[in-house]
Amino acid sequence: MEGEAVAETLGAMAASLVALAACAGRGAGNLASSANPLQDEADACLDGMTEAGSMEAMMAALKVHFADGYAHAAAALAAPAASPQERTAQEMAVTAEVACALTVSERSAAALLAESATLTTRLPLTLSALRSGSISWQHARVMCDETSGLDPAAAAALEAHFLDPEARFAARGCPAGELVPGRFRAKARSWRERHHPVSIEARHGKGVQDRRLELVPDRDGMAWLSAYVTADVAAAVWSRATEAARALQGPAEARTLTQLRADVAADWLLVGVAAGTPSPKAQVLVTVPVLSLLGDVTEPATLDGYGPIPPSMARRLVADGAGSFLRVLTDPRSGAPLEIGRTSYRVSKAMRQWLRLRDGRCPFPGCNNHSLDNEADHLLAWSEGGGTGISNLGQPCRRHHRLKHTTAWRPVDATRDQPPGWISPAGRSYPSEQQDWEPPHWPDHPGRAGEDPEWEPPDWPDLLAWPDVLAGATGLGQTGPPLPVDPLPDWALSIAA
């Protein structure tokens, strides 16, 4: 951040201070003449928190500027290092100075210095957004984390996808700064997995070699037991444990779902599934690009609740007939879902699964609940004239379903390709996160001499013919009665990128 940018940030902070003073002036003590003083005070407090959050981001940008500036000045003042050990000692001295100046640990100071260097040299859009207060310091740290290990071009592409609305295939839905940091990290990590210069197959192969079980002691006679395993195994275990825990719930069961899930998993590990704990069949959606399933491209598939997985894993899950996984094919033209495995194609179930595809998780802003017990719900109640169509349905988790029916929070404006936003009791609009679908990557095909080398896809068979095409290509036998009339014939248009 140059001097001009610092001055600009300070000017924006001054404007925020004026706005904060105005919010404070709208407090209850100055609203005796207001028709609704309590509502005005509530609005003033919300506006004040928003302005304070923006100022915190601007202050973080200034801290980045000064931390990076001190590191450069200290390096210039120091004598040239005669050895790697001396260079390390000089860096330790700089870190210790920053830690003492800020009264933080040296580990925190080292992280600040590293992130400041990254923001000032590699992530100009992120630093600019932080300086304007449109993203928080937590968002900036996520961007630093998710671009680490990428070459400059790949890092710039990831940054532009989320922070440049004019970028090709810019992120859909609410801006990065309007996502809670945890959800922004999930979306950034998913995009990074799909566009990493090293194929996901190669990185997955290394990860498989690192699988392990870990025990970490904790306080109060407790400990963490964690397993680093492949994503399909982890998703299946989690879903199965959740379903088993749900089956145990009832009026006589005092344990929470979280406690039951832990107890079920422990029982399975100690005495086996056959010991009496119910083990219902779980279903996890696997969204697979058609050409990846055919083996023509290496574009990642998507595992519901996890994110991108190697196409080889998706092919194995589909070809091996893994009972816990439900195949979802995507259109090779747009990336939109085509059809859900025909083993369960009743209208009501298809619509619920379609909602899972559209929303990804509970559509309340910031909610990360993607479990199968999210509840399909009419936005406009049936008794008030609401229909049972995708544009009038949401799939909130139990907590936010209850919030809708017991408070003035209400979901609105859902469409066939985007989840509902929410209106708060204060009358404020909060957008919901959208799925970040994008067109698939086509295999390389040489163009003819004198023609445009960019290859266009041919006319594809009818959408409902895809299961039969794939059955011949992958050896998947299709049995049972013929597929009923498609209740949602225009799915391919519903989530077009």
Residue, then its C-alpha position, 0 to 999 in steps of 0.5 A: m500500500e503506497g502513501e496515496a493508498v494510505a491517505e485514501t484509507l484514512g479518508a475512508m476511515a474518517a467518513s466511517l467515523v462520521a457515520l458511526a457518530a451519526c449512528a450513536g446520535r440516533g440512540a434512544g436518548n435522542l429519539a424522544s420525538s420518534a414515532n418508534p424510538l426502539q426500532d430506530e435504536a435497533d436500526a442505529c445499532l445495526d448500522g453502527m456494527t456494520e460501520a465498525g466492521s468496515m473500520e476494523a477491515m481498514m485498520a487491518a489494511l493499515k496494519v498490513h501496510f506498516a508490518d510489511g513496511y517495517a520488514h523491508a526497512a529492517a532488512a535494508l538496515a541490516a548488514p547482508a547475511a553471511s550465511p543462511q543461519e544469519r539470515t534466519a537470525q535476522e528474520m527472528a529479530v524482526t519477528a520478535e520486534v513486531a511481537c513485542a510492539l503488538t503484544v502478541s506471540e511470536r507465532s502470531a507476529a510471524a503469521l502477520l508478517a507472512e500474510s502482509a508480504t503475500l497481500t502486498t506482493r501477490l494479492p492486490l485485489t484482496l488488499s484493495a477490498l480490505r482497504s475499502g472495508s468490503i471484506s474482513w481480515q478473516h476473509a483476507r487470511v483465507m485468501c492468503d491460505e488458499t493461494s499458498g502453493l499456487d504460481p502467480a497466475a493461478a493465485a491471480a485467477l483465484e483472487a479475480h474469480f471472487l473479487d473481480p465482478e468483471a472476471r470471466f466466470a466470476a463467482r455467482g451469488c453474494p459477494a465474498g465479503e457477504l459470506v461468513p469466512g468459513r463458507f468463503r474458505a469452502k468456496a475458495r478451496s473448492w475453486r482451487e481444487r478444480h483449477h489447481p495447476v497440478s491435477i487432483e489425481a496426482r495430489h490425491g495419490k500423494g494424500v492417499q499415502d499419508r492416510r493415518l489415525e491420530l489420537v490427541p489428548d485433551r482436557d478433562g479426561m477427553a481426547w480427539l480421535s481422528a482419521y485422515v482417509t479418502a473423502d468418499v470413505a469419510a463422507a460415507v462414515w459420517s452420513r451412516a453414523t448420522e443416520a444411525a444416530r437419528a434412528l436412535q432418537g426418541p422421547a426416551e433418549a436424552r442424548t443429543l444428535t452430536q452425542l449419539r453420533a460419537d457414541v455410534a461411531a465408538d460402538w462400531l469401532l469397539v464391538g462392530v456394527a453387528a452389536g445392535t446399533p442400527s446401521p441404515k443405508a445412507q445416501v451421499l450425492v456424487t455429482v459427476p461431469v459426464l465426460s469425466l465419468l467416460g474417462d475423456v477428461t480429468e475434471p473433478a467430480t463433487l462429493d456432497g458435503y465435501g467438495p471436489i474429488p478425483p474423477s477416478m474416485a467418482r468412477r469407482l463409486v459409480a462403477d462399483g455400485a457403491g450403495s451409499f452413493l447416488r449418482v448425479l450427472t452434469d450436462p457437458r454443455s453447461g455444468a448443470p445437473l442432468e439426472i439423478g440415478r434412476t433407482s429412486y425417481r419418485v417425484s417427491k424424492a427427485m425434488r428433494q434431491w434437486l433442492r440439495l443440488r440447487d442449495g448445497r446446504c441450508p440456504f440461511p446465510g452462513c449456515n454450513n448444515h448439509s445433512l440429509d435431514n434438512e427439511a423441504d419447506h414452502l416459502l409461501a405456505w400452502s394454506e396461503g396459496g403457495g405451490t409445490g414448485i422448486s421456486n417456492l421451496g427451500q431446504p433449511c436445517r431444523r434450526h433455521h426451519r424453526l427460526k422461520h416459523t417462530t420469528a419474523w425471519r422469512p425466506v424470499d425470492a427463490t428461483r429454479d437456479q438459486p436458493p432463497g434470500w432472507i429478510s430479517p425482522a429488522g427488514r434487512s435483506y441478506p442474500s444466500e450463497q449460491q452453488d459455484w457451477e461452471p462450464p466443464h473443461w473439454p478434451d483437446h481436439p485438433g481443429r481442421a486446417g483453416e478452421d477455428p481451433e476451438w472445438e464446439p460440442p456436437d448435438w448431444p442425445d436427449l437428456l434422458a438417453w444419457p443413462d443408457v449411453l453411460a451404461g454401455a460406456t461404463g458397464l453399468g447395467q440398468t434393470g427394473p421398469p422403464l424410467p417414468v415421465d420426467p417431472l422436471p423436463d428442463w433441468a438442464l436449464s435450471i442451473a446453467a452457468 
